[in-house]
Amino acid sequence: MKLGLKPLASDIFIVIYVVATLFFRLKYEHNNNAVSPALSVVYGLCFIAFLWSLIKLKFLNPNYFGLFKPKGKKS
C-alpha cells in the first residue's frame, strides 16, 4: 500500500510548506546578515527539490485547487 495524500490535502500541504519555508528563509536571512545571495538560492533550491521529490514519489497529488483541467478529460 502506497502512502499518499488526496488532492485537496496535497494542495493545502504545499501552500503551508511554501509559506513556512519562505518565512524560515526570510527570518533566518534577516537575523543572519552574513548570508550570501548564492546561499539563499541554494536553500530555496533544496526546499523546492524536497517538494518536487514528494510529488514525483506520488506522496503528494496536487490538483492546484482545480485551476487546471485534468489531462484525461477533454471538453
Buried (B, 14 or more C-beta within 10 A) or exposed (E): EEEBBEBEEBBEBBEEBEEEBEEEBEEEBEEEEEBEEEEBEEBEEEBEEEBEEBEEEEBBBBBEEEEEEEEEEEE
